[in-house]
Amino acid sequence: MGMGRGAGRSALGFWPTLAFLLCSFPAAISPCKILKCNSEFWSATSGSHAPAADDAPEFCAALRTYALCTRRTARTCRGDLAYHSAVHGIEDLMSQHNCSKDGPTSQPRLRTLPPAGDSQERSDSPEICHYEKSFHKHTAAPNYTHCGLFGDPHLRTFTDRFQTCKVQGAWPLIDNDYLNVQVTNTPVLPGSAATATSKLTIIFKNFQECVDQKVYQAETDELPAAFADGSKNGGDKHGANSLKITEKVSGQHVEIQAKYIGTTIVVRQVGRYLTFAVRMPEEVVNAVEDRDSQGLYLCLRGCPLNQQIDFQAVRSQVEGPGAHGPAATSQAPEAPETFPYETAVAKCKEKLPVEDLYYQACVFDLLTTGDVNFTLAAYYALEDVKMLHSNQDKLHLYERTRELPRGVAAAAWSPGPRPILSLLLLLTLLPVFC
């Protein structure tokens, strides 16, 4: 009796409450994921899915799923009014419908698939497999972020920090609930601290009705236009085409669209090395069950301090006697003597007329590697930013962002004798980087 009475009131009490939850605080979107919880519940219960008297068990399952989603995002939503409104609204709805807190949950229901015909449309049709379509028209649009890795290598994080790092060997770029990205960096020259990316592995995790787990691997002289299993989409599920690989230039440029998480990835081979760029919603960036136990994640946290190259410390080193320089683990790589500074500047100016950090990275790479292909690596990295970054005012960066421990300067050290030519090269390079 009670369940039927609650279900009968759903048409009156349910929709205004949910509309309030979805529309009251549209600006609160990150890192709190409450709007995604709201939109998933809306998708599961709106339109033709509106709960009727005989749907009470399903409606209660959807409410429990909604409550579980809010609990998962509770840590990042403290003080968020939309979150607290959702929590109280769920309690009210569960009381109205006599729903128990314990019981089965359900994934958001998919729209009815259209008849056979256009396979692309059929595969993309579930709303849950199209990130942007899952947002209700009254909620704020998702906020997109960008991360890129290129050159010797240079890292631009999701928070627009720009760092030059060593990170030799295998390092995780991205690690969240939806995908993992790992790069392997190898020395450019024997015995040199200069490294560049020679291998890339991307793992797209199995996701609901959309995609099976897929692995993409690229390495020097092997930039495939398919996943490791030979497929070019997300597998056999209804939303398989929400994950697709497109070859833009054979052996040089591949683009991966993951619509179900609103993500675009660009992988290039320039010369002997790979570049990586991604556009991803903040909500996906921060989708980790336990942030406190999350490991190192370069695109989010940047390179470790002992892996960052500190040009300010190099400047202190060469300014005068007794000046403090960088620790041995963070000094700039030795520059080859075969690439004149003036030539490096001229070549970088041809492709990068704006003297931003991409231009500076280009000059640095030519001096440290002697490989002219690094000019194109910096150029394409900036082109990818122009395509992927959501804020056109932040395309160019001018200020490096190496982070030092609070109150602690770079460690003092006593450098051994250096060749006069190397010292002159550093003195010439300083105005570019400092």
Secondary structure, DSSP 8 states (H G I E B T S, - for coil): -HHHHHHHTHHHHHHHHHHHHHHS-TT--SS--HHHHHHHHHHHHSGGG---GGGHHHHHHHHHHHHHHHHHTGGGGTT-HHHHHHHHHHHHHHHHTT--SSS------------SS-HHHHHH-SGGGSTGGGS-TTS----EEEEEEETTTEEE-TT--EEEB---EEEEEEESSSEEEEEEEEESSTT-S-EEEEEEEEEE--BTTTB--EEEEEETTB--SS-TTS-SBS-SSTTGGGEEEEEEETTTEEEEEEGGGTEEEEEEEETTEEEEEEEEEHHHHT--S-GGG----HHHH-S-GGGB--HHHHHHHHHSTT-----GGGS-----TTS-HHHHHHHHHHH--S-SHHHHHHHHHHHHH--THHHHHHHHHHHHHHHH-S-GGGSS--S------TT------------HHHHHHHHHHHHHH-
